[in-house]
Amino acid sequence: MDKEKKESAAEKMLGNFAPKLLGYTDNVLFGDLWEGKELSRRERSLITVAALVAGEHTGQLKFHLNYAKEHGLTEDELIEVITHLAFYTGWPKAMSAIMLAKEAFEKK
């Protein structure tokens, strides 16, 4: 690894275990996709959180709730997103997501 290059979150988690997946994560997902100019990072975070709640992907949700805060979304806005989604994605999904959000926000 180049000394000037900061180790990514994916690199910290995976090390050299799955180099291809790591490359796609860092270069395509958090590179090309997240760096697109058509949507702001705030908008991308809002969309991502909504998709993760809808798909009940709680394994990734905690990271993205905090990532959304880094991109300007407030805890109140994120709670409102989850509450709004309860009626469109299902109550159990929203309850699982809100419990995870409560845990993530309390640790900060």
N, C-alpha and C positions, 0 to 999 in steps of 0.2 A: 504494500500500500504506500502510495506517495505521501511523504511527510506533511505536505501542504494540504492534502485532502482530509477533511474531517470525516470520521467514521459515521456512517449513516445509522439510523435506528435499526434498519433491516440487517446491516452488517453486524451490529451488536447482538442481535437476536440469533442470527443464523451462522455467523462466522463464515467458514468455507464449506458448510454443509450442503448448500444447494446454490452453487454459483450462478447458474442460469436464471433461476427464480430471483435471486438477489439482483442480478443485472437488470431484469425486466422491471423489478420494483423500483430500483433507484433511477434507472435511465428512462424508462417509458412511463410508468405510473407517476412517480414524483418528479420526473424530468419533463418530458414532452407534454403529458396530459395536464399536470398541475401548473405548468408554466404558460399554457395557452392564454392568449390575450383577449379572447372573446368573452370570457367570464372572469370576474374577480376571484381571488382566493376565498373571500368571504362567501360569495355565491357558490363556489365549488364545495366549500365546507358544509353549507346548508343542504345542498343537494346530496352530498355523501352521507351526512347524518340521517337524512330522511330515508335514503335507500337502505342504509344499514338497519334502521329501526324496522322498516317495512319487511325486510328479509330476515329479521330476527338474527342478525349477525353480531351477537354481543361480544364475540371474541375480538372484533375490530372496533367496536363502538366506543369503548373507553378511550382509546387513543384518539379517535376522531372527534370526540367531544372536547377534549383538551386542545387538539389541533384547531378546532373551530374557534375556541377562545383566543388562540394566538392570532387568528385571522379576523378578530373584531367582533365576533358574536358574544353576547353576554350569557351568563348562566340563565337569567330570566327568559331570554329569547329561546335558548335551547330547551328549556322546560316547556315553553309554549309550543314549540315545534312538536315535541313528543306528545303533549296533550292533544294538539290538533290531529296528529296522526292516529290517535286512539280510535277515532271515528272512521278512518279510512283504511287502516291496516289491521285493526282488531285490538280489543282491550288487553288481552294477554301480552301481546308484543309491546304495547306501550307501557304496561306495568313492569315488564322485564327491563325495558330501556330506562324507565324513570328510576328504578332501584339502582341500576348501574350508574346513572348520572348522579344520583344522591351520593353514592360511594365515591365517585371520581371527584365531585366538587367538595366534599368534606375533607378530602386528603390534601387539598391545596390551601 
